[in-house]
Amino acid sequence: MSNALEIVDVSNPASPIHKGSLTDSKGGGASSPMSVFVLGNYAYVASFASNALEIVDVSNPAWPVHKGRLTSNAGVR
């Protein structure tokens, strides 16, 4: 319900550590996020409310940065 991308270090699954977050109010979290996929230094968040794929640079987990958005009106089907 917070519309936030939470960055969690799970290298030790018995003791996960919160590293950072990016909320919609900070100009980059997804509005009503449905799913997330992480590849390398980027997180790709499917956003239901904005009907978009949000792209977030997570190379510095404490300070994730919203890099862009691909919306359905940009040719995505």
C-alpha positions in Angstrom: 0.0 0.0 0.0 3.0 2.3 0.3 3.8 2.3 -3.5 7.4 1.8 -2.6 10.3 -0.2 -4.1 12.0 -1.6 -1.0 15.7 -2.7 -1.4 16.5 -5.7 0.8 19.9 -7.5 1.1 19.0 -11.2 1.3 22.5 -12.6 1.0 21.9 -14.1 4.4 18.2 -15.2 4.2 18.0 -15.8 7.9 18.8 -12.2 8.5 17.6 -9.9 5.7 18.8 -6.2 5.9 16.7 -3.2 4.6 19.1 -1.1 2.4 16.8 1.6 1.0 13.6 2.4 -0.7 12.1 4.6 -3.5 8.5 5.7 -3.1 6.1 7.1 -5.6 6.1 10.4 -3.7 9.9 10.7 -4.3 9.3 10.6 -8.1 10.1 7.1 -8.9 8.2 4.4 -7.2 5.5 2.6 -9.0 1.9 3.4 -8.5 0.2 0.2 -7.5 3.2 -2.1 -8.3 2.3 -5.6 -9.5 5.7 -7.2 -9.8 9.4 -6.5 -9.9 12.3 -8.0 -11.8 16.0 -7.3 -11.0 18.8 -7.7 -13.5 22.2 -6.3 -12.8 22.0 -2.8 -11.4 18.4 -2.2 -12.6 14.9 -3.1 -11.1 12.0 -3.2 -13.5 8.7 -2.6 -11.8 5.3 -3.3 -13.5 2.9 -0.5 -12.4 -0.8 -1.2 -12.6 -2.2 2.3 -11.9 0.1 4.1 -14.4 0.1 1.1 -16.9 3.8 1.4 -17.2 7.1 -0.4 -16.7 9.2 1.7 -14.3 13.0 1.4 -14.6 15.1 2.0 -11.4 18.9 2.1 -11.0 19.6 0.2 -7.8 23.4 0.2 -8.1 23.5 2.1 -4.9 20.9 0.4 -2.8 20.7 3.2 -0.2 19.8 5.7 -3.0 17.8 4.0 -5.8 17.2 6.4 -8.8 14.2 6.3 -11.1 15.6 6.3 -14.6 12.6 6.1 -16.8 9.2 4.7 -17.7 7.8 2.8 -20.6 4.1 3.3 -20.9 1.4 1.5 -22.9 0.9 4.6 -25.1 4.6 4.4 -26.2 3.9 1.4 -28.4 3.9 -1.4 -25.8 1.2 -4.0 -26.3 
